[in-house]
Structures are given as C-alpha cells and as structure tokens.
Amino acid sequence: MTRVDPEVFIPPHPGDAVRIVRGEEFQAALYFDRMEHRLPIGLTRTGEPVFANLEFLDGTRGAHASISGVSGVATKTSYATFLLYSLFRSQALGSESINSKALIFNVKGEDLLWLDRPNVRLDPEARSRYERLGLPADAFQGVGLYAPARRGAGAPMPDTGGRQEGVKPYLWTMREFARDHLLRFAFVEAEANRGQLSFVIVRVERALERAAADGAPDDPAVEIDSQRLETFDQLVELLDGQALDSMMAGPVAPGTLDAFRRRLHAAAQHMGHLVRGGQAARNRAIDWTDHQVTVVDIHTLHSTAQMFVVGVLLKRMMEQKEARGTARPLVFVVLDELNKYAPRERSSPIRDVLLDIAERGRSLGVSLFGAQQTASEVERRVVANAALKVVGRLDAAEAERGEYGFLTRVARLRATLLQPGTMIVAQPEIPTPILLRFPFPAWATRQSEALSVASGRDPFARITD
C-alpha cells in the first residue's frame, strides 16, 4: 500500500479487481505528482521512471544520501555518480545547475578519472533508458581532475597511471599547513585526540600559526627559531629537538611528547610529500570552485594521507561556505568508504568535520553522498541525517541490522539477492522503498571504456615518407 486517496482506510474485499497502473496513475501512486522539483533516479522493471524530490537533497527540506552495499557488487559509486549526473543534466536544478558544484573523492583505482570521456560500451538499449528518464547519454561536463604530487624534488607531477592528460598535481605549502591548522589531520588515530596528546597538537598548531603570520604571505616556506622550513621532514626534525618543549605553555610529560614525535614521524612517511615549501609548490592547491565537477584522486595514497586530504578539503570547503553566508551555490560531496572516515566507535578530526556536514550542511547548501559497505559501522548521526537511503546487494547479517529499518522484511531478503545496477531506494515522502534499476554509465569508468579525444583521426596522419 503506497497511497490512499481519498484517505478512507477500508481494506479491499476478496474478489475486487486488481490492475497494474502505468503513466500518470503510477506517478500518483508514488506521490510523484506532488513533487514540484523531480529528480530522475532510475527505472522500474516495467520501464517507468522513478523520481526523488529535489527538496530533500538541496537542503530545502532535507539533504544527504546514504548508499550501502557489498563491495564490488552493489555498484555504490556508480549510483552516486549517476545521481550527480542526473542533478546536473536534468531540469531539476533549473538555473542553479550552472553554478552548483560537486566534489568527488576517487578512493579506488582510476575509475572516476574518466568521467569526462564518453563510454564506448554504451549500447542502444542503455541510450533508450536515458531517453526515458529525460537525460542525455553523454559524459560529465566541466570536469577538473586532481591527483597527488609524486614523491621527490623538482616540479610536481601527478601520481597517476593510465590518465595523465588534463590531471593537475596537488599539494600544500608549508605556510598553508601552518596557517590553516592542518597538523591535526595528520593524526588520525583515535587516541591522538584525547588528553595530553591533543593538547600538544593544539600548542604546536598555534606556534605554527604564529610562524605563518611572519614573513611574506606568498612565501611557501615558514621560519621557526631562525630555521627556514621547506620540507615536512625539516619540520619533523625541528620538533625532535628543544623547539617542541618551548612551544608548550606548561609542563608536559616526556612520554606524551615522545608519543607526539612517534606519530609525527609515522605521518611524515605517508603524507609528508604533500606538504612542501619550495617555490614549485605555489598555486598547487585544489580549487573545487573552478569546475562544476572536481575529482580528487587519493587511491594511490596511504590511508593516513587519504584521511589528511579528505579532512583538509572538507574543512576548507565548510569554512568557505560559512564565510559566504548563503547556501547557494549548492555543493555535492561524494565520498566512498564512509565507515573509515566517520567510524561509529572512534573519534577523529575528520569524523567531526563529516558530522558537521551531516548536521549543518543542509543550511550551508552542502549535501553529502556517502557510500559504505556497512552502514552499521558509520556514525549514527551521519546515517540518520541522510534523507535518501539507498541499498544495493547487502550481506545477509548486515541486512538484519537496525540501520536498515526503513526496509520491509521482504525488501531485506531481496537486498541480499540484488544484481549490479539494481538498488532499493527509500525517501521521506514515499511510505515504501522502491526497487529500481539505473542505466549503464554513459561516461567511462575505466581506461578501456574511454572514448579517446583523438578518436576518428588518422593515426598515421603525422607520418611522412
């Protein structure tokens, strides 16, 4: 039962006629006729388009989407990118589509580094599905690609494999690291954010901030105790000595200072190459406002460096949105492996930023599309604040957890059998979850699917006798 109109709740009599509704009657049964701004989110098995109410994604009445499922089978990232594609290429956002932005973190392989290339495997049947949804079958437009700078001195080069063209390397200057209090994001362990160790981190950040305030603002390096710091290793070496003791406002146990140094050394091995003070490091920051869709590749980085990049970017984005003072333009953030960044049982600076987005992002025009294998391991408030809840194939034990209470008993069982490309979607206005399929991606998801920009040209045209 989805809708009773008029609202006279009398059960049908045995023998009453039953028929399948289509078209306008189907839309009325699922409240689509009440949605002023409808966003295409998939097709039923009979080919009927399924919509979501944009007001529950753009912050008007709600925000955020939670996508759960087994890795490699649930197609969570594919569906998250399809939602983005529908937002930007449908008429749902209207005139806001031009200024709205998306920030996507590429955490697995190079799949998302090909969004700007059409998919050569797209067949006529898939194109017809896009047509039924009122969407063009094309690649993403206005895409900016960023990858971490390779280790080593010299000019920064993007650390990628198959995709080099159009990819910009990113890193942070020593001055940015010191000025913006980024040290905390290098300490991702739970115990690093409690007690005396947290106090040490704050004191060092304040000392770095004072150093960043001195000198030329466009100088990428900083100077502490008459020592110029141009690499992260130089900062680590400085803090190995008496400089760390002088930064403390009061006595701190030697064991706590040693714990800080041990963790700083460990972090330097994994993310130190992303913080530099040489002249080549200038203007290498990620500017997510330059393009409609910004893809930040982190898959080649160690887990510590991945958390550093995610935490720093989201912190900066929230600060910029707060400074703007308005919810527009909208920003959509796609982050996979959410259970690693916002775990239920542990605390970290990144978890605090994601929780801030989940609770205040709606008012700031920030919507989080989080994907995870197990919603039961994600911070409860992050999942609870998601207006759109989506599941692909679920593990049988995971499907019984309370986080999937929006599913009926039959839907929980069905979720353990879903094939790739099939999702179950629940949204506030519709009293029952809907089973749907979404089209095969019209954009490339790997190098072998990418339509080369040089396709159609004669490969021997430049060869002369």
C-alpha positions as CSV (number, residue, x, y, z in Angstrom):
1,M,0.0,0.0,0.0
2,T,1.5,3.3,-1.1
3,R,-1.3,5.9,-1.2
4,V,-5.0,6.0,-0.3
5,D,-7.0,8.7,-2.0
6,P,-9.4,9.7,-0.5
7,E,-8.0,8.8,2.9
8,V,-10.6,6.3,3.8
9,F,-8.7,3.3,5.1
10,I,-11.0,0.4,4.2
11,P,-9.4,-2.8,3.1
12,P,-10.3,-4.2,-0.3
13,H,-12.8,-7.0,-0.5
14,P,-12.0,-10.5,-1.7
15,G,-12.6,-10.7,-5.4
16,D,-12.1,-7.0,-6.1
17,A,-10.4,-6.3,-9.4
18,V,-6.7,-5.6,-9.4
19,R,-4.8,-4.0,-12.3
20,I,-1.3,-2.6,-13.0
21,V,-1.1,1.2,-13.2
22,R,1.2,3.0,-15.5
23,G,1.9,6.5,-16.6
24,E,0.1,9.2,-14.6
25,E,-1.6,6.7,-12.3
26,F,1.8,5.2,-11.4
27,Q,3.2,8.6,-10.7
28,A,0.2,9.4,-8.5
29,A,0.6,6.2,-6.6
30,L,4.1,7.1,-5.6
31,Y,3.4,10.8,-4.9
32,F,5.5,11.9,-7.9
33,D,2.6,14.3,-8.9
34,R,3.2,16.2,-5.7
35,M,6.9,16.8,-6.3
36,E,7.5,20.3,-7.7
37,H,11.1,19.6,-8.5
38,R,11.6,16.0,-9.6
39,L,14.9,14.3,-10.0
40,P,15.2,11.1,-12.1
41,I,16.8,8.4,-10.1
42,G,16.1,5.2,-12.1
43,L,13.6,3.0,-13.8
44,T,11.3,0.2,-12.6
45,R,11.4,-3.2,-14.1
46,T,8.5,-2.2,-16.3
47,G,10.4,0.9,-17.6
48,E,8.5,3.5,-15.5
49,P,10.7,6.4,-14.5
50,V,11.3,6.8,-10.7
51,F,11.8,10.3,-9.2
52,A,13.1,11.8,-6.0
53,N,12.1,15.1,-4.5
54,L,14.9,17.5,-5.0
55,E,13.9,19.4,-1.9
56,F,15.3,16.5,0.2
57,L,18.7,16.8,-1.5
58,D,19.2,20.5,-2.0
59,G,18.6,21.5,1.7
60,T,15.1,22.9,1.3
61,R,13.6,20.2,3.4
62,G,16.5,17.8,3.8
63,A,19.9,16.7,2.4
64,H,22.4,13.9,2.0
65,A,22.2,10.4,0.6
66,S,23.4,7.2,2.2
67,I,24.3,4.3,-0.1
68,S,25.2,0.9,1.3
69,G,26.1,-2.5,-0.1
70,V,28.7,-5.2,-0.6
71,S,31.9,-4.0,-2.3
72,G,32.3,-4.8,-6.0
73,V,28.7,-5.9,-6.3
74,A,26.4,-3.1,-5.0
75,T,27.7,-0.5,-7.6
76,K,27.5,2.2,-4.9
77,T,30.0,4.6,-6.5
78,S,28.3,4.1,-9.9
79,Y,24.9,5.0,-8.4
80,A,26.3,8.0,-6.6
81,T,27.8,9.4,-9.8
82,F,24.5,8.7,-11.6
83,L,22.7,10.8,-9.0
84,L,25.2,13.6,-9.7
85,Y,24.8,13.2,-13.4
86,S,21.0,13.4,-13.1
87,L,21.3,16.5,-10.9
88,F,23.4,18.4,-13.4
89,R,21.9,17.2,-16.7
90,S,18.2,17.1,-15.8
91,Q,16.0,20.1,-15.4
92,A,15.6,19.5,-11.6
93,L,18.1,22.2,-10.5
94,G,16.9,24.7,-13.2
95,S,19.1,27.8,-13.4
96,E,21.0,26.7,-10.3
97,S,22.6,23.8,-12.3
98,I,25.2,26.1,-13.8
99,N,26.7,27.3,-10.5
100,S,26.2,24.1,-8.5
101,K,29.4,22.2,-7.8
102,A,30.4,18.6,-7.0
103,L,33.5,17.3,-5.1
104,I,34.2,13.6,-5.7
105,F,36.9,11.7,-3.9
106,N,38.3,8.8,-6.0
107,V,39.3,6.2,-3.5
108,K,39.5,3.0,-5.7
109,G,41.6,2.7,-8.8
110,E,41.3,5.3,-11.5
111,D,37.6,4.7,-12.2
112,L,36.5,8.3,-11.6
113,L,39.3,9.9,-13.6
114,W,37.5,9.2,-16.8
115,L,34.1,11.0,-16.1
116,D,34.7,13.5,-18.9
117,R,35.0,10.8,-21.6
118,P,32.0,9.1,-23.2
119,N,31.6,5.3,-22.7
120,V,32.3,3.3,-25.9
121,R,30.4,0.4,-24.4
122,L,27.1,2.2,-24.2
123,D,24.6,0.3,-26.4
124,P,21.3,1.4,-27.9
125,E,19.2,-0.2,-25.1
126,A,21.1,1.8,-22.5
127,R,20.7,5.0,-24.5
128,S,16.9,4.4,-24.6
129,R,16.9,4.2,-20.8
130,Y,18.5,7.6,-20.6
131,E,15.9,8.9,-23.0
132,R,13.0,7.5,-20.9
133,L,14.5,9.4,-17.9
134,G,14.8,12.6,-19.9
135,L,18.6,12.6,-19.7
136,P,21.2,12.9,-22.5
137,A,23.5,9.9,-22.8
138,D,26.9,11.7,-22.5
139,A,29.9,12.2,-20.3
140,F,30.1,14.7,-17.5
141,Q,30.8,18.3,-18.5
142,G,33.1,20.8,-16.8
143,V,35.3,18.2,-15.0
144,G,38.5,19.1,-13.2
145,L,40.9,16.3,-12.3
146,Y,43.5,16.4,-9.5
147,A,46.0,13.7,-8.3
148,P,48.6,13.8,-5.6
149,A,52.1,15.1,-6.5
150,R,54.7,12.4,-6.9
151,R,57.4,12.0,-4.3
152,G,60.7,13.6,-4.9
153,A,62.1,17.1,-5.6
154,G,61.6,19.1,-8.8
155,A,58.4,20.2,-10.5
156,P,55.3,18.4,-9.1
157,M,53.9,15.7,-11.3
158,P,50.5,13.9,-10.9
159,D,50.9,10.4,-9.4
160,T,48.6,8.6,-11.8
161,G,48.8,5.6,-14.1
162,G,46.6,5.4,-17.2
163,R,45.4,9.0,-17.1
164,Q,48.0,11.8,-17.4
165,E,46.3,14.3,-19.7
166,G,44.4,17.0,-18.0
167,V,45.3,15.9,-14.5
168,K,46.8,18.5,-12.1
169,P,49.1,17.6,-9.2
170,Y,48.0,18.9,-5.8
171,L,49.9,19.6,-2.6
172,W,50.0,22.2,0.2
173,T,52.7,24.7,1.0
174,M,54.3,24.8,4.4
175,R,52.7,28.2,5.0
176,E,49.2,26.9,4.2
177,F,49.9,23.9,6.5
178,A,50.9,26.2,9.4
179,R,48.3,28.9,8.8
180,D,45.3,26.7,8.5
181,H,45.9,24.4,11.4
182,L,46.3,21.3,9.3
183,L,48.5,19.4,11.7
184,R,45.6,17.7,13.4
185,F,44.6,15.9,10.2
186,A,48.0,14.2,10.2
187,F,47.0,12.5,13.5
188,V,44.1,10.2,12.5
189,E,44.4,7.7,15.4
190,A,41.6,7.7,18.0
191,E,43.9,8.1,21.0
192,A,45.6,11.1,19.3
193,N,42.5,13.3,20.0
194,R,42.2,12.7,23.7
195,G,44.1,14.0,26.8
196,Q,47.6,15.4,26.8
197,L,48.4,14.4,23.2
198,S,45.5,16.6,21.9
199,F,46.9,19.5,24.0
200,V,50.3,19.1,22.4
201,I,48.8,19.1,18.9
202,V,46.9,22.3,19.6
203,R,50.0,24.1,21.1
204,V,52.2,23.1,18.1
205,E,49.4,24.4,15.7
206,R,49.4,27.7,17.5
207,A,53.2,28.0,17.2
208,L,53.0,27.2,13.5
209,E,50.2,29.8,13.0
210,R,52.4,32.5,14.6
211,A,55.3,31.5,12.3
212,A,53.0,31.6,9.3
213,A,51.9,35.2,10.2
214,D,55.5,36.3,9.9
215,G,57.2,36.7,6.5
216,A,55.8,37.3,3.1
217,P,52.3,35.8,2.6
218,D,53.3,34.4,-0.8
219,D,56.4,32.7,0.6
220,P,55.6,28.9,0.6
221,A,58.0,28.2,3.4
222,V,58.0,29.3,7.1
223,E,60.7,30.2,9.5
224,I,60.8,28.9,13.2
225,D,63.7,29.7,15.5
226,S,65.7,31.2,12.6
227,Q,65.4,28.0,10.7
228,R,63.7,28.0,7.3
229,L,61.4,25.0,6.8
230,E,60.9,24.0,3.1
231,T,60.0,20.3,3.6
232,F,57.9,18.4,6.1
233,D,60.9,16.3,7.1
234,Q,62.6,19.6,8.3
235,L,59.6,20.3,10.4
236,V,59.8,16.8,11.9
237,E,63.5,17.2,12.6
238,L,62.9,20.6,14.3
239,L,60.2,19.2,16.6
240,D,62.6,16.3,17.5
241,G,64.7,18.9,19.4
242,Q,64.1,21.5,22.0
243,A,61.7,23.5,19.8
244,L,58.8,21.3,20.8
245,D,59.4,21.8,24.5
246,S,59.5,25.6,24.0
247,M,56.1,25.5,22.3
248,M,54.4,24.1,25.4
249,A,52.7,26.6,27.7
250,G,53.4,24.4,30.7
251,P,55.0,21.1,31.8
252,V,54.1,18.1,29.7
253,A,55.0,14.6,30.5
254,P,58.1,13.4,28.5
255,G,56.1,10.3,27.5
256,T,53.4,12.5,25.9
257,L,56.0,14.4,23.9
258,D,57.6,11.2,22.8
259,A,54.2,9.8,21.7
260,F,53.6,13.0,19.6
261,R,57.0,12.6,18.0
262,R,56.4,8.9,17.2
263,R,53.1,9.7,15.5
264,L,54.5,12.7,13.6
265,H,57.3,10.5,12.2
266,A,54.8,7.9,11.1
267,A,52.6,10.5,9.4
268,A,55.6,12.1,7.7
269,Q,56.3,8.8,5.9
270,H,52.9,8.7,4.3
271,M,51.8,12.3,3.8
272,G,54.9,14.4,4.2
273,H,55.5,14.7,0.4
274,L,52.1,16.5,0.1
275,V,53.4,19.5,2.2
276,R,56.3,21.4,0.7
277,G,57.9,24.8,1.0
278,G,59.7,25.2,-2.3
279,Q,58.7,27.8,-5.0
280,A,57.4,24.9,-7.2
281,A,54.7,24.2,-4.5
282,R,53.0,27.6,-5.0
283,N,49.5,27.5,-6.5
284,R,49.1,23.8,-6.3
285,A,46.0,23.8,-4.0
286,I,42.8,22.1,-5.1
287,D,40.2,24.7,-6.1
288,W,36.8,22.9,-6.1
289,T,35.1,26.1,-7.4
290,D,36.9,26.2,-10.7
291,H,34.9,23.4,-12.3
292,Q,31.4,22.0,-12.0
293,V,32.7,18.6,-11.1
294,T,36.1,18.2,-9.3
295,V,37.6,14.7,-8.9
296,V,40.3,14.4,-6.3
297,D,42.3,11.2,-6.7
298,I,43.5,9.6,-3.4
299,H,43.7,6.0,-4.3
300,T,47.5,5.8,-4.6
301,L,47.9,7.3,-1.1
302,H,48.4,5.5,2.2
303,S,45.3,5.5,4.5
304,T,46.9,8.2,6.7
305,A,47.5,10.5,3.6
306,Q,43.9,9.8,2.3
307,M,42.4,10.9,5.6
308,F,44.6,14.0,5.6
309,V,43.5,15.1,2.1
310,V,39.8,14.4,2.8
311,G,39.8,16.2,6.2
312,V,41.7,19.2,4.9
313,L,39.5,19.7,1.8
314,L,36.2,19.3,3.7
315,K,37.3,21.6,6.4
316,R,38.3,24.3,3.9
317,M,35.1,23.8,2.0
318,M,32.9,24.3,5.1
319,E,34.9,27.4,6.1
320,Q,34.4,28.9,2.7
321,K,30.7,28.2,2.8
322,E,30.3,29.7,6.2
323,A,32.2,32.8,5.1
324,R,29.9,33.2,2.1
325,G,26.9,33.3,4.3
326,T,24.5,31.7,1.9
327,A,23.5,28.2,0.9
328,R,24.0,28.9,-2.8
329,P,25.7,27.7,-4.9
330,L,25.0,24.1,-3.9
331,V,27.9,21.7,-3.3
332,F,27.5,17.9,-3.5
333,V,30.3,15.7,-1.9
334,V,30.7,12.1,-2.9
335,L,32.8,10.0,-0.5
336,D,33.2,6.2,-0.6
337,E,34.3,4.1,2.4
338,L,32.5,6.4,4.8
339,N,32.9,3.9,7.6
340,K,36.6,4.6,7.5
341,Y,36.3,8.4,7.7
342,A,33.3,8.6,10.1
343,P,33.5,5.4,12.2
344,R,30.9,4.8,14.9
345,E,33.3,3.8,17.7
346,R,36.3,6.2,17.2
347,S,36.7,9.9,17.2
348,S,38.9,11.9,14.8
349,P,39.1,15.4,13.3
350,I,37.7,14.1,10.0
351,R,34.8,12.4,11.7
352,D,34.0,15.7,13.4
353,V,34.0,17.5,10.0
354,L,31.7,14.9,8.4
355,L,29.4,15.1,11.4
356,D,29.3,18.8,11.0
357,I,28.4,18.4,7.3
358,A,25.6,15.9,8.2
359,E,24.1,18.2,10.8
360,R,24.7,21.7,9.4
361,G,25.4,21.0,5.7
362,R,21.7,21.4,4.8
363,S,21.7,25.1,6.0
364,L,25.0,25.7,4.2
365,G,24.0,24.1,0.9
366,V,26.3,21.1,1.3
367,S,24.9,17.6,0.6
368,L,26.9,14.5,1.3
369,F,26.5,11.4,-0.9
370,G,28.2,8.8,1.4
371,A,28.8,5.2,0.3
372,Q,29.8,2.4,2.6
373,Q,29.8,-1.4,2.8
374,T,28.2,-1.4,6.2
375,A,26.0,1.4,7.5
376,S,26.1,-0.2,10.9
377,E,29.7,0.9,11.3
378,V,29.2,4.6,10.4
379,E,28.5,7.3,12.9
380,R,24.7,7.1,13.6
381,R,24.0,10.8,13.2
382,V,25.7,10.8,9.7
383,V,23.4,8.0,8.5
384,A,20.3,9.3,10.3
385,N,20.6,12.7,8.7
386,A,20.5,11.2,5.2
387,A,17.2,11.9,3.5
388,L,17.7,9.5,0.7
389,K,18.6,6.0,1.8
390,V,19.9,3.5,-0.9
391,V,21.0,-0.1,-0.7
392,G,22.5,-2.4,-3.3
393,R,23.4,-6.0,-2.6
394,L,23.7,-6.5,1.2
395,D,25.3,-9.1,3.3
396,A,22.6,-11.3,5.0
397,A,23.9,-10.5,8.5
398,E,24.2,-6.7,7.7
399,A,20.7,-6.6,6.3
400,E,19.3,-7.5,9.8
401,R,20.9,-4.5,11.5
402,G,18.7,-1.7,12.8
403,E,20.2,0.8,10.3
404,Y,18.0,-0.8,7.6
405,G,14.8,-0.4,9.5
406,F,13.4,1.5,6.5
407,L,13.3,-1.8,4.6
408,T,10.4,-4.2,4.8
409,R,11.1,-7.8,5.7
410,V,10.7,-8.8,2.1
411,A,13.0,-5.9,1.0
412,R,15.7,-7.0,3.4
413,L,15.6,-10.5,1.9
414,R,15.5,-9.1,-1.6
415,A,18.5,-6.9,-0.9
416,T,20.7,-10.0,-0.3
417,L,20.0,-11.1,-3.9
418,L,20.3,-7.9,-5.9
419,Q,22.3,-7.8,-9.0
420,P,24.7,-5.0,-10.0
421,G,22.7,-2.0,-11.3
422,T,19.7,-2.7,-9.1
423,M,19.0,-0.6,-6.0
424,I,16.4,-0.2,-3.3
425,V,15.7,3.5,-2.6
426,A,13.7,4.9,0.4
427,Q,12.8,8.6,0.6
428,P,10.7,10.6,3.1
429,E,7.6,11.3,1.0
430,I,7.1,7.7,-0.2
431,P,6.0,5.2,2.6
432,T,7.6,2.2,1.0
433,P,11.1,1.6,-0.5
434,I,11.2,1.3,-4.3
435,L,13.1,-1.3,-6.3
436,L,14.7,0.3,-9.4
437,R,17.5,0.0,-12.0
438,F,19.7,2.7,-13.2
439,P,21.2,2.9,-16.7
440,F,24.7,1.7,-17.6
441,P,27.1,4.7,-17.2
442,A,27.3,6.9,-20.3
443,W,30.7,8.1,-19.0
444,A,33.8,5.9,-18.9
445,T,34.5,4.1,-15.7
446,R,37.9,2.8,-16.7
447,Q,40.5,3.4,-19.4
448,S,39.3,0.7,-21.7
449,E,35.8,2.3,-21.8
450,A,37.1,5.8,-22.5
451,L,36.5,7.3,-26.0
452,S,39.7,8.9,-26.9
453,V,39.6,12.6,-27.7
454,A,41.7,11.7,-30.8
455,S,39.2,9.0,-32.0
456,G,38.2,9.4,-35.6
457,R,41.6,10.8,-36.5
458,D,44.0,9.0,-38.9
459,P,46.7,7.5,-36.5
460,F,49.2,7.7,-39.4
461,A,48.4,11.3,-40.4
462,R,51.7,12.7,-39.0
463,I,53.9,10.1,-40.6
464,T,55.6,11.3,-43.8
465,D,57.7,9.5,-46.4
